[in-house]
């Protein structure tokens, strides 16, 4: 399948265009199942279907074309049988039927027919699960056109919709009928269980009998038998059986036997088991009112049918079968009263296991509620089969269209299920019956529908596979620009390889800030060292002239430092330091202690002149003496001691303020 996607210059624009293209691609996938002005009857089911040219079987149009794209489940191939091909054979360039493997531009031709007889008994089989059928017509005078059927290749006994009972001589045989055999031109004669004339199309008769579904197709088992004198007209599953006279032979179908009545006509179902949303009361001309209650809704029972009090789609009638049954069909009639010609022409069916939660009936592969064609007059019986059958305890009929007034009689068809599941039932009280005295012929009449193929064929599994492939591709395309932008941002904002080593955490603690008041600070012009993480390991540390150890601190301060101080102790009888500096007490000025023994750390001492010195700090008694004056405050590293106005000299044990740096010296980088 071809599709074009425009890509914008920007990343955002490209993503938007790709998303739009993806949506359009999915839309095109479902809308292009058939295209052209020469397409006629078309039913493309899940695993089988039928298609015809426009106007078949009368005459196909000139200068027209139609293409059908057929798909089945992945892993299967497609089997095609041509039922009829009647086209002009004078010009094979403009009038032909052609088959391709696959869809779109990459498809490969399988075979081409130009009329004649070479198509008869031909079986076309694909190499994959997709086939394109192309029908082209040029100018011509006459010709019926094209009709064909297809299915999965596993059904090798496929027959077309046009094959009749008289085309088979076996007493018993089994064939596979494709979907889409219910057409406007098909006609059957007969009914189940009496049989059908052998001139009836087999598959159309199977739809009428309720053994196959028109939207799904299916297997039929046929039995030939003798004819009967007369065939009555009947309507079943949207197929009308025309009346006929004596026939030498007929055929019928083997069924599961689950087509017996479930007790409405016979009385097995009691009156209390039949309930309705409302009932109509009508007296007429001063007579006593008569009730058209739900108990009258028994097929072939004389008397008034059930009629609803109101004419709207909220009305319903339901049957409680007391236990779960397998329900295969329903037969309905109108009022059967000539003076009251009421009937329901279309309805839905709901079913329930407990009488409280209801589900609408839907065909396999469809998400739409199935609409059943009802009666076309007040007297004739109409049968509709449930394929697949319903297994439930409650059945509810919801009229959608009617003639004059909602009224019907009915019978359910089915049997006891093979394995019934136990269910807990909580019966709901029946709703109060509403009564109405509206005259019968004053209600509105709805249009009687001609319902054919009310459910759309389900989508092929290839669409699911297409989504499974395109969605991941779309996600990758949309997320790739985002990842590129994130990686680009991370590259631009990556960290520099040079790492400046900051002071350890313990230096920012409160007790260290108090201790720094007693230690010399960096002076102006002092160089700090920055190490690079990319430098070689064998660099020599800066050579600093060793300094002597500091004099002992004041007694009170030494007591706060504890035994692990790295400064030289007093000459008093104080025990020597016997422990290395732990990590939490590490200082930037201290050299690490060797593992071989205990040594004292060497502090870096700097005098006021900004020179390294090995001298000691002068002390006066047990207190520190300030070497600063007010005239040197701009370049001095220390402030004067804290004092009051009446205190001339610092007292013993008095602390100095935090050293002050007037300028921040630039750091010199060392590799």
C-alpha positions in Angstrom: 0.0 0.0 0.0 1.4 3.4 -0.9 1.4 6.3 1.4 3.4 9.5 1.4 4.6 11.3 4.5 5.9 14.9 4.3 8.8 15.6 6.7 9.3 19.1 8.0 12.7 20.7 8.6 12.3 21.0 12.4 12.1 18.1 14.7 8.7 19.1 16.1 7.3 19.6 12.6 8.6 16.2 11.5 7.0 14.5 14.4 3.6 16.1 13.7 3.8 15.2 10.0 4.7 11.6 10.8 1.8 11.3 13.3 -0.6 12.7 10.7 0.7 10.3 8.1 0.3 7.4 10.4 -3.3 8.2 11.1 -4.0 8.7 7.4 -2.3 5.4 6.7 -4.6 3.5 9.0 -7.7 5.3 7.6 -6.6 4.4 4.1 -6.1 0.8 5.1 -9.8 0.3 6.0 -11.2 2.5 3.2 -9.2 1.0 0.4 -10.6 -2.6 0.8 -12.3 -1.8 -2.5 -11.9 1.1 -4.9 -13.1 2.1 -8.3 -16.3 2.8 -10.1 -17.0 -0.8 -11.2 -17.5 -2.5 -7.8 -20.7 -4.2 -7.1 -21.8 -6.7 -4.3 -18.9 -7.0 -1.8 -18.7 -8.9 1.5 -15.1 -9.2 2.8 -15.3 -11.4 5.9 -12.7 -12.5 8.4 -11.8 -15.8 6.6 -14.0 -15.8 3.5 -16.1 -13.5 1.3 -17.7 -12.9 -2.1 -17.5 -10.0 -4.6 -19.1 -9.0 -7.9 -18.8 -6.4 -10.5 -21.3 -3.6 -10.6 -24.7 -4.6 -12.1 -24.1 -8.3 -11.9 -25.9 -10.4 -13.3 -27.4 -8.0 -15.7 -24.6 -6.0 -17.3 -21.4 -4.5 -16.2 -20.5 -0.9 -17.0 -18.2 0.1 -19.8 -14.8 1.8 -19.2 -14.8 1.1 -15.5 -12.4 -0.5 -13.0 -12.5 -2.0 -9.6 -9.8 -3.3 -7.2 -10.5 -5.4 -4.1 -7.8 -6.0 -1.5 -8.3 -9.3 0.3 -6.6 -10.3 3.5 -6.9 -13.3 5.8 -5.1 -14.2 9.0 -1.4 -14.1 8.9 0.1 -17.6 8.3 -2.7 -18.6 5.9 -2.9 -18.4 2.1 -6.0 -17.5 0.1 -8.1 -19.8 -2.1 -10.2 -18.2 -4.9 -12.9 -19.7 -7.1 -14.6 -17.8 -9.9 -18.3 -18.4 -10.1 -18.9 -16.4 -13.3 -16.9 -14.3 -15.7 -18.7 -12.9 -18.7 -16.8 -10.1 -20.4 -15.9 -8.9 -23.8 -13.0 -10.9 -25.2 -12.2 -8.7 -28.2 -9.6 -6.5 -26.5 -7.6 -8.2 -23.6 -5.7 -4.9 -23.0 -8.7 -3.1 -21.6 -11.1 -5.9 -20.5 -9.6 -8.5 -18.1 -9.6 -10.0 -14.6 -6.2 -10.1 -12.9 -4.9 -11.5 -9.6 -1.9 -10.3 -7.7 0.1 -11.6 -4.7 0.1 -8.8 -2.1 -1.1 -5.2 -2.0 0.3 -2.0 -3.3 3.1 -1.3 -5.7 5.1 -4.3 -4.7 2.4 -6.8 -5.7 3.3 -9.6 -8.1 0.9 -10.9 -10.8 -0.5 -14.4 -10.3 -2.8 -14.9 -13.4 -4.8 -12.9 -15.9 -8.1 -13.9 -17.6 -9.6 -12.3 -20.6 -13.0 -14.0 -20.7 -13.4 -17.2 -22.7 -13.5 -20.5 -20.9 -10.0 -20.8 -19.4 -11.3 -19.5 -16.0 -13.8 -22.4 -15.6 -12.8 -24.8 -12.8 -9.8 -22.6 -12.1 -8.6 -22.5 -8.5 -6.3 -19.5 -7.7 -4.1 -19.8 -4.6 -1.9 -17.1 -3.3 1.6 -17.3 -1.9 0.8 -15.2 1.1 -2.2 -13.9 3.2 -2.9 -11.0 0.9 -4.4 -10.9 -2.6 -5.4 -8.0 -4.9 -8.2 -8.6 -7.4 -8.4 -6.2 -10.4 -11.4 -6.1 -12.8 -11.0 -3.8 -15.8 -13.7 -3.2 -18.5 -13.4 -1.4 -21.8 -16.2 -0.6 -24.3 -18.5 -3.5 -24.8 -22.1 -4.4 -25.9 -23.1 -7.0 -23.4 -21.8 -9.3 -20.6 -22.8 -10.1 -17.0 -19.5 -9.3 -15.5 -17.8 -11.0 -12.6 -18.7 -13.0 -9.5 -16.2 -14.9 -7.3 -15.7 -16.2 -3.7 -12.6 -16.8 -1.6 -11.6 -18.3 1.7 -8.5 -19.6 3.6 -6.7 -22.3 1.8 -7.5 -24.8 4.5 -11.1 -25.0 3.1 -10.3 -26.9 -0.1 -14.0 -27.9 -0.4 -15.0 -24.2 -1.1 -18.0 -23.7 -3.4 -19.3 -20.4 -4.8 -22.5 -18.7 -4.0 -24.0 -19.7 -7.4 -23.7 -23.5 -7.1 -27.0 -25.3 -6.8 -28.2 -28.6 -5.4 -28.6 -30.0 -9.0 -24.9 -29.5 -9.6 -24.1 -32.4 -7.2 -25.1 -36.0 -7.7 -24.0 -37.4 -4.4 -26.7 -38.5 -1.9 -24.7 -36.9 0.9 -21.9 -34.4 0.8 -20.2 -31.6 2.7 -19.0 -28.2 1.4 -17.8 -24.9 2.7 -19.9 -21.9 1.9 -18.2 -18.5 1.8 -19.6 -15.3 3.4 -21.7 -12.9 1.4 -24.0 -15.4 -0.4 -27.1 -13.3 0.5 -27.7 -11.3 -2.7 -30.5 -9.4 -4.3 -30.7 -11.8 -7.2 -30.5 -15.1 -5.3 -33.7 -17.2 -4.9 -34.5 -20.4 -3.0 -37.6 -22.5 -2.8 -38.3 -24.7 0.2 -37.9 -24.6 4.0 -36.4 -26.4 6.9 -37.1 -29.3 7.8 -39.0 -30.3 4.7 -36.2 -29.4 2.3 -35.4 -27.2 -0.7 -35.7 -27.6 -4.4 -32.5 -28.7 -6.1 -32.6 -25.6 -8.2 -31.9 -23.5 -5.1 -28.4 -22.2 -4.5 -26.9 -24.4 -1.7 -25.3 -21.6 0.3 -28.2 -19.3 0.1 -30.5 -22.1 1.2 -28.1 -22.7 4.1 -28.5 -19.1 5.2 -32.3 -19.5 5.0 -32.1 -22.7 7.0 -29.9 -21.1 9.7 -27.0 -23.5 9.4 -24.5 -20.8 8.2 -24.1 -17.1 8.7 -24.1 -14.7 5.8 -21.3 -12.6 7.4 -19.1 -15.6 8.4 -19.9 -18.5 6.1 -19.4 -22.0 7.3 -19.6 -25.7 6.6 -22.8 -27.4 5.4 -23.8 -31.0 5.3 -26.3 -31.7 2.5 -28.7 -34.7 2.1 -30.6 -35.4 -1.1 -34.2 -36.7 -0.9 -37.5 -37.0 -2.7 -39.7 -34.0 -3.5 -43.0 -32.9 -2.0 -46.1 -31.6 -3.9 -45.9 -28.0 -2.8 -43.6 -25.5 -1.2 -45.0 -22.6 0.9 -43.4 -19.2 0.9 -41.4 -18.4 4.0 -39.0 -15.7 5.2 -36.0 -16.7 7.4 -32.7 -14.9 8.1 -33.5 -12.2 5.5 -34.0 -14.9 2.8 -37.3 -15.3 1.2 -38.3 -18.8 0.0 -40.7 -18.5 -3.0 -43.6 -20.9 -3.3 -43.2 -23.8 -5.8 -45.0 -26.9 -7.1 -44.0 -30.5 -7.5 -40.2 -31.2 -7.7 -38.6 -34.5 -8.5 -35.8 -34.0 -6.0 -34.8 -31.7 -3.2 -32.1 -31.4 -0.6 -32.0 -30.6 3.1 -29.3 -30.1 5.7 -28.0 -32.1 8.6 -28.2 -30.1 11.7 -27.2 -30.6 15.3 -30.9 -31.2 16.2 -31.0 -28.2 18.5 -33.9 -26.6 16.7 -36.9 -27.7 18.8 -39.4 -25.4 20.4 -38.7 -24.3 24.0 -42.3 -24.3 25.3 -44.2 -21.1 24.5 -46.6 -22.7 22.1 -47.0 -25.9 24.0 -47.5 -24.2 27.4 -44.4 -25.6 29.1 -43.5 -22.0 29.7 -46.1 -20.6 32.2 -47.7 -17.2 32.1 -45.6 -16.0 35.0 -42.5 -16.6 33.0 -43.5 -14.1 30.3 -43.3 -10.5 31.3 -43.3 -7.2 29.5 -42.6 -3.5 30.0 -46.3 -2.6 29.5 -49.5 -3.9 28.1 -52.2 -2.2 26.1 -55.9 -2.0 27.1 -58.5 -1.2 24.5 -62.3 -1.4 24.8 -63.6 0.3 21.7 -67.2 1.7 21.1 -68.2 1.5 24.8 -67.2 -2.2 25.2 -65.5 -3.5 28.2 -61.7 -2.9 27.9 -59.6 -5.9 26.7 -56.1 -6.4 27.9 -53.3 -7.2 25.3 -51.0 -8.8 27.9 -47.7 -10.7 27.5 -49.5 -14.1 28.0 -50.9 -13.7 24.5 -47.4 -13.7 23.0 -47.5 -17.4 22.2 -47.0 -18.5 18.6 -49.9 -20.2 16.9 -52.2 -19.5 19.8 -55.6 -18.0 18.9 -56.5 -14.7 20.4 -55.0 -11.3 21.0 -51.1 -11.0 21.0 -49.0 -9.0 23.3 -49.2 -5.2 22.5 -47.2 -2.5 24.3 -49.0 0.5 25.9 -46.6 2.9 24.2 -45.1 3.1 20.8 -41.4 3.7 21.5 -38.1 1.8 21.6 -38.2 1.5 25.4 -40.8 -1.3 25.3 -39.8 -5.0 25.6 -41.0 -8.5 26.3 -39.0 -11.2 27.9 -39.1 -14.9 28.7 -37.6 -16.6 31.8 -36.7 -20.2 30.9 -36.1 -21.1 34.6 -32.7 -22.6 33.7 -30.0 -22.0 31.2 -30.8 -23.2 27.6 -29.1 -23.2 24.3 -31.2 -20.9 22.1 -30.6 -21.2 18.4 -33.4 -19.1 16.9 -36.7 -17.3 17.3 -39.9 -17.3 15.2 -42.3 -14.3 15.3 -45.6 -13.2 13.8 -47.7 -10.1 14.0 -51.1 -9.8 15.6 -52.6 -12.5 13.3 -55.9 -10.5 13.5 -57.1 -9.0 10.3 -58.9 -6.1 12.1 -55.7 -5.2 14.0 -52.8 -5.5 11.5 -50.0 -4.8 14.0 -46.5 -6.2 13.7 -42.9 -5.6 14.6 -40.6 -5.2 11.5 -37.2 -4.9 13.3 -35.9 -5.7 16.7 -32.8 -6.4 18.9 -32.3 -9.4 21.2 -30.8 -9.2 24.7 -29.9 -12.1 27.0 -29.1 -12.5 30.6 -28.1 -15.2 33.1 -29.6 -13.5 36.2 -32.3 -11.2 34.9 -30.3 -8.1 36.0 -27.3 -7.7 33.7 -28.2 -7.8 30.0 -26.0 -8.2 27.0 -27.0 -7.4 23.4 -26.6 -10.1 20.8 -23.7 -9.5 18.4 -22.2 -11.6 15.6 -18.7 -13.0 15.8 -16.1 -10.4 15.1 -18.5 -7.5 15.2 -18.9 -4.8 17.9 -22.3 -3.7 16.7 -25.7 -5.0 18.0 -27.3 -7.2 15.4 -30.6 -5.9 14.1 -33.0 -8.7 13.1 -35.5 -8.3 10.3 -39.0 -9.0 11.7 -42.3 -9.4 10.0 -43.5 -7.8 6.8 -47.1 -8.4 7.5 -49.3 -9.2 10.5 -49.8 -12.9 9.6 -46.7 -14.6 8.1 -44.1 -16.3 10.3 -40.5 -15.1 10.2 -37.6 -17.0 11.6 -34.2 -15.7 12.6 -31.3 -17.9 13.8 -28.6 -17.1 16.3 -25.2 -18.0 14.9 -23.5 -18.7 17.2 -26.2 -19.8 19.6 -27.1 -18.0 22.8 -26.7 -19.8 26.1 -28.8 -18.0 28.7 -31.8 -18.2 31.0 -33.5 -14.9 30.0 -34.3 -13.7 26.5 -35.6 -10.1 25.9 -37.0 -8.8 22.6 -36.7 -5.0 22.1 -38.8 -3.7 19.1 -37.1 -1.0 17.0 -39.6 -0.6 14.2 -43.2 -1.6 13.8 -46.4 -1.1 11.9 -49.2 0.9 13.6 -48.5 -0.6 17.1 -45.9 -2.8 18.8 -47.5 -6.3 18.8 -46.2 -9.8 18.3 -46.3 -13.5 19.0 -43.2 -15.6 19.2 -41.6 -19.0 19.9 -38.0 -19.7 20.9 -35.9 -22.5 19.3 -33.2 -24.4 20.9 -32.3 -27.3 23.3 -30.8 -28.1 26.6 -27.0 -27.2 26.7 -24.6 -30.1 27.0 -22.9 -28.8 30.1 -24.8 -26.2 32.1 -22.9 -24.0 34.5 -24.4 -23.5 37.9 -25.4 -19.9 38.5 -26.7 -18.0 41.5 -29.9 -16.2 40.6 -31.4 -13.2 42.3 -34.8 -12.7 40.6 -35.8 -9.1 40.2 -39.4 -8.2 40.8 -41.3 -7.7 37.6 -41.9 -4.1 36.7 -45.4 -2.7 37.1 -47.5 -3.0 34.0 -48.6 0.2 32.4 -52.0 0.4 30.9 -53.1 2.4 27.9 -56.5 3.1 26.3 -55.2 4.8 23.1 -57.1 3.6 20.0 -55.2 1.2 17.9 -54.9 3.0 14.6 -53.9 6.4 16.0 -50.3 5.3 16.6 -47.5 6.1 14.2 -46.3 3.5 11.7 -42.5 3.0 11.2 -40.9 2.1 8.0 -40.5 -1.6 7.3 -36.8 -2.2 6.7 -35.1 -4.3 4.2 -32.3 -5.5 6.3 -29.3 -7.1 4.6 -25.8 -7.4 6.0 -26.6 -5.3 9.0 -23.3 -6.0 10.6 -20.1 -4.8 9.0 -17.4 -7.4 8.3 -14.7 -7.3 11.0 -11.3 -5.9 10.2 -8.5 -8.2 9.3 -5.8 -9.1 11.7 -3.3 -7.5 9.3 -4.4 -4.1 10.6 -3.4 -5.2 14.1 0.0 -6.3 12.7 0.4 -3.1 10.8 -0.3 -1.1 14.0 2.2 -3.3 15.9 4.9 -2.5 13.4 4.3 1.2 12.9 3.7 2.3 16.5 7.2 1.3 17.7 8.7 3.0 14.6 6.8 6.2 15.4 7.9 6.1 19.1 11.6 5.7 18.0 11.3 8.6 15.5 9.7 10.9 18.1 12.1 10.1 21.0 15.4 10.2 19.0 15.5 14.1 18.7 14.8 14.4 22.5 17.7 12.0 23.3 20.0 13.9 20.9 19.2 17.3 22.6 19.7 15.8 26.1 23.1 14.3 25.2 24.1 17.6 23.5 23.2 19.6 26.7 25.1 17.2 28.9 28.2 17.5 26.7 28.1 21.3 26.8 27.7 21.4 30.6 30.1 18.7 31.4 32.4 19.3 34.4 35.9 20.7 33.9 38.7 18.2 34.5 40.3 20.6 36.9 39.1 19.9 40.4 39.6 22.4 43.2 40.0 20.7 46.5 38.0 22.4 49.1 38.6 22.3 52.8 37.3 19.2 54.6 34.0 19.2 56.2 35.3 19.3 59.8 36.9 22.7 59.1 33.4 24.2 58.7 32.3 23.1 62.1 31.7 25.5 65.0 34.6 24.3 67.2 37.1 24.7 64.4 35.9 28.3 63.7 36.6 29.1 67.4 40.1 27.5 67.1 41.0 29.6 64.0 40.9 32.7 66.1 44.1 31.4 67.7 45.9 30.5 64.5 47.5 32.7 61.9 45.5 33.5 58.8 46.6 33.8 55.2 47.9 37.2 54.5 47.7 39.3 51.4 49.4 37.9 48.4 49.4 34.4 49.9 49.3 31.8 47.2 46.9 28.9 47.4 47.5 25.7 45.5 45.1 24.0 43.1 45.6 20.5 42.0 44.4 19.1 38.7 42.8 15.6 38.5 44.5 15.1 35.1 48.0 15.8 36.4 50.6 13.1 36.6 50.8 11.3 39.9 54.6 11.6 40.2 54.5 15.4 40.8 56.5 16.7 43.7 54.7 18.5 46.4 55.7 22.2 46.8 58.9 22.5 48.9 58.1 24.5 52.0 60.8 25.4 54.5 60.0 23.4 57.6 58.9 25.4 60.6 59.2 24.6 64.2 56.3 23.5 66.3 54.1 26.1 67.8 54.3 26.9 71.4 51.7 25.3 73.6 48.3 26.8 73.7 46.6 28.2 76.7 45.6 25.5 79.2 41.9 26.0 78.7 42.2 25.7 75.0 44.4 22.6 75.2 41.8 21.0 77.3 39.2 21.6 74.6 41.5 20.1 71.9 42.0 16.9 73.7 44.8 14.3 73.4 44.8 14.2 69.6 46.1 17.8 69.0 48.9 18.0 66.4 50.8 20.8 68.2 53.8 20.3 70.3 52.8 19.9 74.0 54.2 21.9 76.9 57.3 21.0 78.7 55.2 20.0 81.7 54.6 16.4 82.6 52.0 15.9 79.9 51.9 12.5 78.2 53.2 12.4 74.7 51.0 12.2 71.7 50.5 8.6 70.7 47.8 8.6 68.1 47.8 9.8 64.5 45.3 12.4 63.3 42.0 10.7 62.6 40.2 11.6 59.3 37.7 13.8 61.1 40.4 16.0 62.6 42.5 16.4 59.4 43.6 20.0 58.7 44.7 21.4 55.3 48.0 22.7 56.8 49.0 19.4 58.4 51.0 16.7 56.6 49.7 13.2 56.8 51.4 11.1 59.4 53.5 8.2 58.2 52.4 4.7 59.0 55.7 3.7 60.5 55.4 5.8 63.6 54.0 8.8 65.4 55.2 12.3 64.4 54.0 15.8 65.0 52.5 17.7 62.1 54.4 20.7 60.8 52.2 23.8 60.7 52.9 26.4 58.0 53.9 29.6 59.9 53.8 33.0 58.0 54.9 36.3 59.6 53.5 39.7 58.9 56.0 40.4 56.2 54.5 37.6 54.2 57.6 35.4 54.6 57.7 31.8 55.7 59.3 31.6 59.1 60.5 29.0 61.4 60.2 31.2 64.5 57.7 30.9 67.2 54.9 33.1 68.2 55.8 35.3 71.2 53.8 34.7 74.3 53.3 36.9 77.4 52.8 34.7 80.4 50.1 32.2 79.4 48.3 34.6 77.0 49.1 35.6 73.4 50.6 39.0 72.9 49.3 41.0 69.9 51.8 42.4 67.5 49.5 44.7 65.7 48.7 48.3 66.0 46.2 50.6 64.5 48.5 51.9 61.9 49.1 48.4 60.3 45.5 47.3 60.3 45.3 47.4 56.5 48.0 44.8 56.0 47.9 43.0 59.3 46.5 39.5 59.6 45.1 39.9 63.1 42.9 42.4 64.7 43.5 43.8 68.2 42.1 41.8 71.1 38.7 42.3 72.3 38.6 44.8 75.1 36.5 47.4 76.8 37.3 51.0 77.1 38.7 50.7 80.6 40.9 47.6 79.8 44.4 48.6 78.6 46.0 45.3 78.2 44.6 41.9 77.4 44.1 39.7 80.4 45.2 36.1 80.8 43.2 33.7 78.7 41.6 36.4 76.6 40.8 35.3 73.0 41.5 37.2 69.8 39.0 37.8 67.1 39.0 35.8 63.9 42.0 36.7 61.6 41.0 39.1 58.9 42.2 39.0 55.2 41.9 42.3 53.4 42.4 40.8 50.0 41.8 37.5 48.4 45.0 36.3 46.8 44.6 34.5 43.5 45.1 30.8 43.4 48.0 29.5 41.4 47.3 26.3 39.5 49.6 23.4 39.8 49.4 20.4 37.6 
